[in-house]
């Protein structure tokens, strides 16, 4: 009967039962969310890496498997390989293709392949695909099936018969249709959303008469191509290609990668059927590489969220412990009655376990659902599958089990104290939990600070939580000491609510200190998470700016004179004076020219970079991020805008520790040697390469070069002036509008697609959600404490009201007490996070060697949000103090 009554006992406790269920909900959420977030982050990083593969990538870098060899697809060895390829999971059905390799195998003698009809004759080579009509952008399909497809620009017509010739060998075929090629090229155009032909570009045969131009392709299905190749004695290099299925998760991709690795070893063995190959078979696939890069990137990003996850789990279980401890204090009369009735302590614990069983199961199941919603709605966009949902459900079950153990052990120990009470003369000693927390926090912080040259260990991730718990302990002790000081006050100075609040706060209550510690940890981890999120976002923006420089950076082959038809030429006689008519190429407002020199310095004998810029246009077009280092660099750039002084070249030194104390530096570019006057030292700069960099103004530097000025049009392209200089265009709107053919174009968008940056950006929503959850823990801790103290003091409050204090003053005293507790917890949280500032970079920086460094600081928005949560906690706690349950009426306790 007692067990049956225990199952529903908790739900007769009014709002207290809501707090109990919420405690198990947050514990279940804290334990279930990490597994789901980890999978979502891994899958998002993998999809980002897969999407970032360009259409011009090698097959070794793409999410496909391509088998290549000279064996016919009908041979036993190739059929065996195709069967093995089909058994690899998560790959599409293999598509066969093959191209002419006769020229490459006959390199020692002339070789030509043509297609002709009547008077029309064009160079073209055979190529096979599984289904030409489905894989080509069809321009005209008016011919009979079973023939060949030709490029539309060649001018052949569907239905006519063409002759394909290699040397003296001829074969005839009917033109089935015409296909579209890419603009200005010969490669077949890809269907919308496909990159098949782009990825095959490296394997497409070259023209019979050229080694740099791709051939026109005579495309047919596999049987037709085999027949034609046999007739004209051409060798076909066959390939079978399978692509990774859409929406594949990282775990599935790694399974595919393992199957591909086994097949690669099989291909390398070349033991298909004992025959001889004209071309050695090979396998190309980038699936394993993409998957491994995604795994490494996601694990690196998890390092940023793992301190918050661990703290959330620890604080959640601590909240359950605090709730049970306060519940035991709240129901101490019930525990005494149970012991007095002969119920043994183990039975008391069992009854409490039965009482909390249903709330634990409901709360943990709800927490698992909340964790799923949290990750899918606010976390990375990767799918969450049973791979993580089942372990997450198990983790939520472990949270329920841990909470039930706490709910059983604490009342059992409390009951045991009443079975054998301490002698009256022996003072009751409180549990010394505060000192161990302080000692452990100091030891953990010292260990992390003393391991600067080592990687962050898993145990180091608990440092933020331990530091904030220690701050909460100190805040609670400080509150007790301050309110317990004896002072002389004038009459009426602390009457009413203030007097009552001071007396209550002066009570050296262990449960109040525990509540303050839990609140401080919750609010502190909220503040830490918000500041960490801001620091990470700022660092990503800054590092993109440093690596990219501008939205578009084009490398020119031939110097800046190709941008300026009126550029002055290099004089016939070398001179050190400025050449008449030399000028910077006129460009639109959205573009500027930047010159990068290799510079040698006698300072330490190492090489540096020298950036020559137009300071005004550079400041407008460069990316400057949002952090303090690049803001300092942008401000320093204004020092270079002044009119050049005779004989002086002003420079900004970026990321050069060796020159930190130097104001003048020797420099040698090969075509110029002199001194640079350093006007500013900065930690980072847009476009900073791996070497220290000096930045100078073109108006002060180029007049010293004379005929070596890179803006001059060269008379002899092969002439050298001793300097190694690269000319670049920095643009905010692209390079297409400029009449220039760059050697290559680098974009900030490509840098932003680095898997580590994509994963970090996609983790922000989850960090916000976890931060909100930590805030809920702080609110819950104050509500539990407020409800407990209101229940134990209801009788004393009633007596004070009747002797003249009044209901208004009693309510104000309660609100003032809660407000002061919350304010102390908030102050402890801010102080704790401030103490963590020197260690935050070590815990949060994914790439500590990359510039600019991560700056972990307190931010005004994070402080404002944390203060708002503190005020909300006071308001909700005040609401909870107005409830009174049936259980409380039955077991009144004077505390």
Secondary structure, 3 states (H helix, E strand, C coil): CHHHHHHHHHHHCCHHHHHHHHHHHHHHHHHHHHHHHHHHHHHHHHHHHHHCCCCCCCHHHCCEEEEEECCCCCCHHHHHHHHHHHHCCCECCCEEEEEECHHHHCCCCCCCEEEEECCEEEECEEEEECCHHHHCCEEECCCCCCCEEEEHHHCCCCCCEEEEEECCEEEEEEEEEEECECCCCCCECCCCCCCHHHHCHHHCCECCCCCCCECCEEEECHHHHHHHHHHHCCCEEEEEEEEECCCCCHHHHHHHHHHHHHHHHHHHHCCCCCCCCCCCCEEEECHHHHHHHHHHHHHHHHHHHHHHHHHHHHHHHHHHHHHHHHHHHHCHHHHHHHHHCCCCHHHHHHHHHHHHHHHHHHHHHHHHHHHHHHHHHHCCCCCCCHHHHHHHHHHHHHHHHHHHHHHHHHHHHHHHHHHCCCCCCCCCCCCCHHHHHHHHHHHHHHHHHCCCCCCCCHHHHHHHHHHHHHHHHHHHHHHHHHHCCCCCCCCCCCCCHHHHHHHHHCCCCHHHHHHHHHHHHHHHHHHHHHHHHHHHHHHHHHHHHHHHCCCEEEEECCCHHHHCCCCCECCCCCCCCCCCCCCCCCCCCCEEEEEEEEEECCCCCCEEEEEEECHHHHHHHCCCCCCHHHHHHHHHHHHHCCCCCCCCCEEEEECCHHHCCCCEEEEECCCCEEEEEEEEEECCCCCCCCCCEEEEEHHHHHHHCHHHCCCCECCCCCCCCCCCEEEEEEECCCCCCCCCCCCEEEEHHHHHCCHHHHHHHHCHHHHHHHHHHHHHHHHHHHHHHHHHHHHHCHHHHHHHHHCCCCHHHHHHHHHHHHHHHHHHHHHHHHHHHHHHHHHHHHHHCCCCCCCCCCCCCCCHHHHHHHHHHHHHHHHHHHHHCCCCCHHHHHCCCCC
